Amino acid sequence: MVIPSLSTSTPSRPSCRVTLSSSSSRTRRRRRAELELKGTRQASEARSAGPESGGPRGDTTKVVVLVPFLTRRAEADAVPRRSLEARVDEAVGLALAIDLDVVAALPIGLGQIRPATYLGSGKVEEIAGIVAAEDAGLVFVDAPLSPVQQRNLEKAFSAKVIDRTALILEIFGQRARTKEGVLQVELAHLNYQRSRLVRSWTHLERQRGGFGFLGGPGETQIEADRRLIGERIVKIERELEQVKRTRALHRASRKKVPYPVVALVGYTNAGKSTLFNRLTQAEVMAQDLLFATLDPTLRAVQLPSGERIILSDTVGFISELPTQLVAAFRATLEEVIEADVILHVRDMSHEDAQAQASDVEGVLGDLDIDPQDHQRVIEVWNKIDRLSEDDRTSLFNTVERREGDERPVPVSALTGEGVEGLLLAISRRLARDRVSLKVDLEASDGEGLSWLYRHTEVMERRQDEEGHLHLAVRVPPDRAEHIERRFGGRRLPASRRG
């Protein structure tokens, strides 16, 4: 498969040509050619992998992946946060996540964004030739497109065009398994569709209301579609309100038993589900695949101190996560909002680890969670098994330089390295705001002893010569008063609470 080079200039618009020094221009062209070759190689490997290896099936749609980026001259006042190579890899990964047959992956430099087609006319012509040569039925543009831009590109390419938001919505639609997940994805999809209803139904505006020349058009097709979508959105929102109430009841019942909730968050494919499986011995789907997990999963975990917690695995985040999804999945993400401790899992082997962390922190901010609250948020630096010896040394030196709660926990969810340290870090966070009490029991009070073991963290137990039991227990503040009333418990000084 031969892919023509896509230059940063637009042939039909010479005035928009980007002017660079000859050496800089050669370096950028060489780098872009390398990326195009890599994208082509990824596409070929994906097609040859076959369904057994996670590759596309024989009847899948051929797709051309386009990754537009503004040139440095166009971004004179802005430094790109994410490397172009990582963006291409992620765009291809999104396409492969729903078994599309990627026939080409092309980074495209832009001097400016065109209101009509997003891309320049010369690039549109070049890409149209590639689409025709590869017999692709779909073009994925890794950028937000307006309805007009999408429609114009579809006419130019003679193929269906989808943007980043649409593809992520499709992935979520395939991954949703529970009724709640299906409803949330449908709500996000309807909100997206409603914003993209364009005037393509003018031939149906022949109904007229009123009399004579003063009568305006009756309900047009676009208005009918918008009304139907609006009615469906209202119905789904009512059903999701019921889901929200049900989840609130579940959380309330969990609070009756003092099991703290620890939530996993992170960029998609950061290894959250693998870490969840490592900590819980569960078998949640964990693959090297974007958005492998969608519906939340909760399991009980016992910490080294003997305390039990509820661990929650949630949907992964991604850069430019559609706002419709954040709003629709708020009922699910409330598990994160209500969590006692949040584990921010990061893929430290990824070249854009810092940019991914910033994206996750942005979504946490949208949920009114302060990502810099290190008493609640623990950074988990995952995939250290993938690092070279030099990179590992550098990473651990960075960890040692951080102090107190700001110190991240390096782990390998795959091998289990560092997991014990992570459990201890969780225990320390949970213990900080807890109250320690001394409780005395008669040896015959088996029921009371059993209750304490079920509802508190028993830190110490001893029996005197007369058979009386003396226990040191730790509980959340809202449980302390109950234990004081029932067992006559006495609060321990701060020095004995660790």
C-alpha positions in Angstrom: 0.0 0.0 0.0 1.5 3.3 -1.1 0.6 6.4 0.9 1.4 9.8 -0.6 3.1 12.3 1.6 0.8 14.9 3.1 2.8 18.2 3.2 2.0 21.0 5.6 1.0 23.3 2.8 -2.2 23.4 0.9 -1.5 23.2 -2.9 -4.7 25.1 -3.9 -3.9 27.9 -1.4 -0.3 29.0 -1.8 -0.8 32.0 0.4 -1.3 29.7 3.4 2.0 27.9 2.9 3.9 27.5 6.2 7.4 29.0 5.9 10.2 27.2 7.8 13.9 27.1 7.7 15.2 24.5 5.3 16.8 22.3 8.0 13.7 22.5 10.3 11.4 21.8 7.3 13.4 18.7 6.4 13.4 17.4 10.0 9.7 17.9 10.3 9.0 16.2 6.9 11.2 13.3 7.9 9.5 12.9 11.2 6.0 13.1 9.6 7.0 10.5 7.0 8.2 8.2 9.8 4.8 8.6 11.6 2.9 7.9 8.3 5.1 4.8 7.8 4.4 3.7 11.4 0.7 4.2 11.0 0.7 2.2 7.8 2.7 -0.6 9.5 0.2 -0.6 12.4 -2.7 -0.9 9.9 -1.0 -3.8 8.1 -0.3 -5.6 11.4 -3.9 -5.1 12.6 -5.3 -6.5 9.3 -3.0 -9.5 9.4 -3.6 -10.3 13.1 -7.0 -11.9 12.5 -9.8 -12.2 15.0 -8.0 -14.7 17.2 -5.4 -12.1 18.0 -7.8 -9.3 18.5 -7.5 -8.1 14.9 -10.4 -7.2 12.7 -12.7 -9.8 11.3 -13.1 -10.3 7.6 -16.3 -8.3 7.4 -15.1 -5.2 9.2 -15.3 -1.7 7.8 -12.1 -0.3 6.3 -11.2 3.0 7.9 -8.7 5.8 7.2 -7.5 7.5 10.4 -6.7 11.2 10.2 -4.8 13.0 13.0 -4.9 16.8 12.3 -2.4 19.0 14.2 -1.6 22.7 14.0 1.9 23.4 12.8 4.4 25.1 15.2 4.1 28.4 13.2 0.3 28.2 13.7 0.8 27.4 17.4 3.3 30.2 18.1 1.8 30.9 21.5 1.0 27.3 22.5 3.3 24.4 23.1 1.7 21.1 22.2 1.0 19.1 25.4 0.9 15.7 23.7 3.4 14.2 21.2 2.2 13.6 17.7 3.4 10.0 17.8 1.3 9.3 20.9 -1.8 10.9 19.3 -1.5 8.7 16.2 -1.1 5.6 18.4 -4.1 6.6 20.4 -6.3 7.3 17.3 -5.4 3.9 15.8 -6.1 2.3 19.2 -9.6 3.9 19.3 -10.4 2.6 15.8 -9.1 -0.9 16.7 -11.1 -0.9 19.9 -14.3 -1.6 17.9 -12.7 -3.9 15.3 -12.4 -1.4 12.5 -9.9 -2.4 9.7 -7.4 0.5 9.8 -5.9 0.8 6.2 -4.0 4.1 6.8 -3.2 6.3 9.7 -2.1 9.8 8.6 -0.8 12.8 10.7 -1.9 16.0 8.9 -0.2 19.4 9.5 -2.5 22.4 9.3 -1.7 26.0 9.0 -5.2 26.9 10.2 -8.6 25.2 10.6 -11.0 25.7 7.7 -14.6 26.5 8.8 -16.1 24.5 5.8 -14.0 21.3 5.8 -11.6 21.6 8.8 -8.8 20.6 6.4 -7.4 22.6 3.5 -8.9 21.9 0.0 -5.6 20.4 -1.2 -5.4 17.9 1.7 -9.1 17.0 1.1 -8.3 16.1 -2.5 -5.2 14.0 -1.5 -7.1 12.2 1.2 -10.0 11.6 -1.1 -7.6 9.8 -3.4 -6.3 7.6 -0.6 -9.9 6.7 0.5 -10.8 5.7 -3.0 -7.5 3.7 -3.5 -8.0 1.8 -0.3 -11.8 1.4 -0.9 -12.4 2.7 2.6 -16.0 3.2 3.7 -15.2 5.2 6.8 -12.9 8.1 7.6 -12.1 8.9 11.3 -10.9 12.4 12.0 -9.3 12.6 15.4 -10.7 16.1 16.1 -14.1 17.7 16.9 -16.0 18.4 13.7 -18.9 20.7 13.2 -22.0 19.2 11.4 -21.2 21.3 8.4 -17.6 20.2 8.3 -18.7 16.5 8.6 -21.2 16.8 5.8 -18.8 18.5 3.5 -16.0 16.0 4.1 -18.5 13.1 3.5 -19.3 14.6 0.1 -15.6 15.1 -0.8 -14.5 11.6 0.4 -17.7 9.7 -0.8 -17.5 7.9 2.6 -18.9 8.2 6.0 -17.0 10.6 8.3 -17.0 10.5 12.1 -15.1 12.6 14.6 -13.4 11.7 17.9 -16.6 12.2 20.0 -18.7 10.0 17.7 -16.1 7.1 17.8 -15.8 7.2 21.6 -19.6 7.1 21.8 -19.5 4.0 19.5 -16.9 2.3 21.7 -18.9 3.0 24.8 -22.0 1.7 23.1 -20.3 -1.7 22.3 -18.8 -2.0 25.8 -22.0 -1.2 27.8 -23.3 -4.4 29.4 -25.6 -3.3 32.3 -28.9 -1.6 31.8 -27.4 1.5 33.6 -24.5 1.6 31.2 -26.7 1.2 28.1 -28.9 4.1 29.3 -26.0 6.4 30.0 -24.4 5.7 26.6 -27.8 6.3 24.8 -28.3 9.6 26.7 -24.8 10.8 25.6 -25.5 9.6 22.0 -28.8 11.4 21.8 -27.4 14.7 23.2 -24.6 14.4 20.5 -27.1 13.6 17.7 -29.4 16.5 18.8 -26.6 19.0 18.4 -25.8 17.7 14.9 -29.2 17.8 13.3 -28.5 19.9 10.2 -31.0 21.2 7.6 -30.8 18.3 5.2 -34.5 17.7 5.1 -35.6 20.9 3.3 -37.5 18.8 0.7 -40.0 17.9 3.4 -40.8 21.5 4.3 -43.8 21.4 2.0 -46.5 21.3 4.7 -47.7 24.7 5.5 -49.8 26.0 8.3 -52.4 28.8 8.2 -53.8 30.3 5.0 -52.5 32.2 1.9 -49.0 33.5 1.8 -48.8 34.2 5.5 -48.9 30.5 6.5 -45.4 29.3 7.6 -44.1 25.8 7.2 -45.6 23.1 9.4 -43.4 20.8 11.5 -40.4 20.0 9.3 -38.5 16.7 9.5 -35.7 18.2 11.5 -38.1 19.6 14.0 -39.9 16.2 14.3 -36.5 14.5 14.8 -35.5 17.0 17.4 -38.8 16.6 19.3 -38.5 12.8 19.3 -34.9 12.9 20.5 -35.9 15.4 23.2 -38.8 13.1 24.4 -36.4 10.1 24.6 -33.8 12.2 26.5 -36.4 13.1 29.1 -37.4 9.5 29.5 -33.9 8.3 29.9 -33.0 11.0 32.4 -36.0 9.9 34.5 -34.8 6.3 34.4 -31.2 7.5 35.3 -32.6 9.4 38.3 -34.0 6.1 39.5 -30.5 4.6 39.0 -29.1 7.4 41.0 -31.5 6.8 43.9 -30.7 3.1 43.8 -27.0 3.7 44.0 -27.5 6.1 46.8 -29.4 3.4 48.7 -26.6 1.0 48.1 -24.0 3.5 49.4 -26.2 4.1 52.4 -26.4 0.4 53.2 -22.6 0.1 52.8 -22.1 2.9 55.2 -24.0 1.0 57.9 -21.1 -1.4 57.8 -17.9 0.6 58.1 -16.3 -0.5 54.9 -14.4 2.4 53.4 -14.6 2.8 49.6 -11.4 3.1 47.5 -11.9 4.0 43.9 -9.6 3.5 41.0 -9.3 6.2 38.4 -6.9 6.9 35.6 -6.4 7.2 31.8 -7.8 4.5 29.7 -5.4 1.5 29.4 -3.3 2.7 32.4 -3.8 -0.8 34.0 -6.6 -0.1 36.4 -8.5 -3.4 35.8 -5.2 -5.3 36.0 -4.5 -3.7 39.4 -8.1 -4.3 40.5 -7.7 -8.0 39.6 -4.3 -8.1 41.5 -5.8 -6.6 44.6 -9.1 -8.5 44.6 -8.2 -11.8 42.9 -11.1 -11.1 40.6 -11.3 -11.7 36.9 -12.5 -8.4 35.5 -11.8 -7.9 31.8 -8.3 -6.5 31.5 -6.8 -6.2 28.0 -4.3 -3.9 26.2 -7.3 -2.1 24.8 -8.8 1.3 25.1 -12.0 1.3 27.2 -11.8 -2.4 28.0 -13.8 -1.7 31.2 -17.0 0.4 31.1 -19.4 -0.7 33.8 -18.2 -0.2 37.4 -17.2 -3.2 39.4 -17.0 -3.4 43.3 -15.2 -6.0 45.3 -14.2 -6.4 49.0 -10.5 -6.4 49.8 -8.7 -7.1 53.1 -5.8 -4.8 54.1 -2.7 -6.0 55.9 -4.2 -4.5 59.1 -7.2 -6.8 58.8 -9.5 -4.0 57.8 -11.9 -4.6 54.9 -12.5 -2.1 52.2 -14.6 -1.9 49.0 -12.6 -1.4 45.9 -14.3 0.2 42.9 -13.1 0.0 39.3 -14.5 2.7 37.0 -14.4 3.7 33.4 -11.1 5.1 32.1 -10.7 8.7 31.1 -9.2 10.0 27.9 -8.1 13.4 26.5 -11.0 15.5 25.2 -13.5 13.1 26.8 -16.9 14.1 25.4 -18.7 16.4 27.8 -21.9 14.4 27.0 -20.2 11.3 28.5 -19.0 13.0 31.7 -22.6 14.3 32.2 -24.3 11.0 31.3 -21.9 8.9 33.5 -22.2 11.1 36.5 -24.4 8.5 38.3 -21.6 5.9 37.8 -18.8 8.4 38.6 -20.5 9.2 41.9 -18.8 6.1 43.2 -15.6 8.1 42.8 -17.1 11.3 44.3 -18.2 9.4 47.4 -15.0 7.4 47.8 -12.9 7.7 51.0 -9.6 7.3 49.0 -9.0 7.7 45.3 -6.2 5.8 43.5 -5.0 7.7 40.5 -3.4 5.0 38.4 -0.8 6.2 35.9 1.0 4.3 33.1 4.6 5.5 33.7 5.9 3.6 30.7 3.9 5.9 28.4 5.7 8.8 26.8 2.8 11.1 27.5 2.3 10.0 31.1 2.3 13.6 32.3 -0.2 14.8 29.7 -2.5 11.8 30.5 -2.3 12.7 34.2 -3.4 16.3 33.5 -6.4 15.0 31.5 -7.4 12.8 34.4 -7.0 15.7 36.9 -9.2 17.8 34.6 -12.0 15.3 34.8 -11.7 15.0 38.5 -11.9 18.7 38.7 -15.2 18.5 36.7 -16.5 16.2 39.4 -15.5 18.7 42.2 -12.7 16.5 43.4 -9.4 18.3 44.1 -6.6 16.2 42.5 -4.0 17.9 44.7 -5.7 16.7 47.9 -3.0 14.1 48.6 -4.7 13.1 51.8 -7.4 11.6 49.7 -5.8 11.0 46.3 -2.9 8.6 46.0 -0.9 8.5 42.8 -0.1 5.0 41.7 2.8 4.8 39.3 2.0 1.6 37.4 3.8 -0.5 34.7 7.2 -0.1 36.2 8.0 -3.6 34.9 8.1 -2.0 31.4 10.8 0.5 32.3 14.5 0.2 31.4 17.0 -0.1 34.3 17.9 3.6 33.9 14.3 4.7 33.8 13.5 2.7 36.9 16.4 4.3 38.8 15.2 7.7 37.8 11.6 7.0 38.7 12.5 5.7 42.2 14.8 8.7 42.8 11.8 10.9 42.0 9.6 9.0 44.4 12.2 9.4 47.2 12.4 13.1 46.7 8.6 13.5 47.3 7.7 13.9 50.9 4.7 12.8 53.0 1.4 12.3 51.2 2.7 13.7 47.9 4.9 10.6 47.6 3.5 8.3 44.8 3.5 4.5 45.1 5.4 2.7 42.3 3.8 -0.7 41.4 3.5 -3.3 38.7 0.0 -4.6 38.6 1.2 -7.3 36.2 3.9 -8.8 38.4 2.6 -7.6 41.9 5.7 -5.5 42.7 4.9 -2.7 45.1 1.3 -3.9 45.8 2.0 -4.4 49.5 3.3 -0.8 49.8 0.1 0.4 48.1 -2.1 -1.4 50.6 -0.1 0.1 53.5 -0.5 3.6 51.9 -4.3 3.0 51.8 -4.3 1.8 55.4 -2.4 5.0 56.5 -4.8 7.3 54.7 -7.8 5.6 56.2 -6.4 5.5 59.7 -5.6 9.2 59.8 -9.1 10.4 60.5 -10.2 7.4 62.5 -10.8 7.3 66.2 -9.0 4.7 68.5 -10.8 3.4 71.5 -10.1 1.0 74.3 -12.9 -1.5 75.0 -13.2 -4.0 77.9 -15.4 -7.1 77.6 -16.4 -10.0 79.7 -15.0 -13.3 78.5 -18.6 -14.5 78.1 -19.6 -11.7 75.8 -19.0 -13.6 72.5 -21.7 -11.6 70.7 -20.1 -8.3 71.6 -16.6 -9.6 70.5 -18.0 -10.8 67.2 -19.7 -7.5 66.6 -16.5 -5.6 67.2 -14.6 -7.8 64.8 -17.2 -7.3 62.1 -17.7 -3.5 62.5 -14.3 -2.2 63.7 -10.6 -2.6 63.0 -9.3 -4.5 66.0 -5.7 -3.4 66.5 -4.9 -5.1 69.7 -6.4 -7.8 71.9 -5.2 -9.2 75.2 -6.8 -11.2 78.1 -6.0 -10.6 81.8 -5.7 -13.2 84.5 -9.4 -13.0 85.4 -10.4 -13.7 81.8 -11.5 -10.2 80.9 -10.8 -9.1 77.3 -9.1 -5.7 76.6 -9.2 -4.5 73.0 -7.9 -1.5 71.1 -10.2 -0.8 68.1 -10.3 1.9 65.4 -13.5 3.2 63.8 -14.7 6.1 61.7 -15.7 9.2 63.8 -19.4 8.6 63.3 -19.1 5.1 64.9 -17.1 6.2 68.0 -20.1 7.5 70.0 -22.1 4.3 69.4 -19.2 2.1 70.7 -18.8 4.4 73.7 -22.4 4.0 74.6 -22.7 0.3 74.0 -19.3 -0.9 75.4 -18.2 1.9 77.6 -15.3 2.5 75.2 -12.7 5.1 76.1 -10.8 7.1 73.5 -7.1 6.5 73.3 -4.6 9.5 73.1 -3.3 10.4 69.7 0.0 8.8 70.4 -1.6 5.4 70.4 -3.7 5.7 67.2 -1.1 4.7 64.7 
